[in-house]
Amino acid sequence: MIQKGRNDVIESKEKREWERVRWLACLMLQPHTKKGQNLTPQKLIKFEWEKGEEVKDVEKQKKRAEYLAKKYDLINKKNV
């Protein structure tokens, strides 16, 4: 348990450091982007620990789309 706690602390420090580097890179590149384009740190690079969150959102959107398709089908059947 103690070692796991230490590993979690080290991992969170590393994540913060990488996010800081990504943010600084974004700030340095911002003046060189085309006018009207917004460069965000997430557009620059997406870290492995952030990709898991995206998968959850896709699953949620898929379930929502299936629900709406079924609801649309039911409405169409009632109108026919």
C-alpha angles and dihedrals in degrees: 000000000000092000092048090052091050091048091051091052092049092046093050091050090052092049092051091049093051091047089051091052091049091050092050091049090052091051091050093049096043096086090053097055123098118272113270095021117113116213112202127186090244091054090051095055135343116215124222093248091055094052092070091062091054092054091055091052091051091052091049091050091048092053091047091051091050090050092050092047091053091046091050091050091051092050091049092050091052092051094051 
